[in-house]
Amino acid sequence: MIKHIVLFNLKASTIKQFDQFVKTTKETLSKIPGVQNLSVGLSIKPDARYNYSITMDFDNERLLKEYREHPIHVKYRDEYFKPNIEEYISLDYELI
């Protein structure tokens, strides 16, 4: 099992629309084959380096690769995610 984690900070203009950001993220990314356990999180630590997260699981690296290249993901990333965030980091781990 692969855990895909994206940690990020929203632009100030998007923070006010966080509920819509969560809804759009979940509705959009959950349509992609292979995505499991999709969740969006908010840090409980006030001084966290990154205040928000998106996490999801994939059965294997092939499905993660297909997700990255999927047209729904590419459009979401380029037209919705990146324009609404200040900075981000993406991490992938094999769960043991």
N, C-alpha and C positions, 0 to 999 in steps of 0.2 A: 504494500500500500504506500502510495506517495502522498505526502501532505504538501500542498501548495499554499504559501502564505504571502500576502501582500500587506505590508505596513505602510501607512501613508498619513499625510496631513492634508486636509481640505483647505481650499482658498476660503478666505473670510466670507465671501459672497455665497459660497455653497453651504457653509456650516448652518446657516438659517434654514436650509432646505434639506437637512440631513435625512429626515424621514423619507423624502422623495428619492434621495440618492440611494438609500437602502432598498427601497421598493424597486427602483429601476435596475439596480445591480442584481438583485435576486431574480427578478422576472427575466432579465436578459441572459445572464450566465447559466441559469438552470436549464435553459433550452439546449445547451451544448451536450452532445453525447459524451458519457464518461464522467461528468461532473457529479460528485457525491458530497453530501454533508456540507453544502454551501452555507456559509454564515458570514455576517458582517458584525464587527465588534467595535466597541468604544472603550478606550483604556480607562481603567479605574484609578490609575496613578496620574495625578494632576500635572506632574512635571515629566511625563513620558516623552521620549524623543519623537515617537510617532503616536498620534492620538487615535488612529482608526486602523482596522484590519479587515481583510477579506481572506477567508480560509476555505479550502475545499480539498477533497480527497479524490485520488485516481487509483484505479487498481494496479496500474503499471506506468512506466515511463513513456511507452508508446501512446497511451491515451492522453498523457500530459502534453506530449509533443503535438498531437492532433488538436488538442484544445487551443494551444498557442497559435496554431495556424488556421483555426476555424474562422470563417468569415464573420460570424456573429461576435466572436471575441475580438478580432482585429478592429471591427467597426466600433464596438463598445470602448475598447482601449483608446483608439485614436480620436474618436469624435465625442466621447462622453467622459471617460475616466481622466485622461491626461488634461483636458481643458479645465477640469474642476479641482485639480489638486496642486499643492505647492511642491511636494516632493514625495518620493516613495522608494521602497526597496522590495524586491521580490526574492523569496527564498523557497527552496524545494528540499524536502527531506524524505528519505525512505524510513517508514515506521518499522520498528523492530518489535 
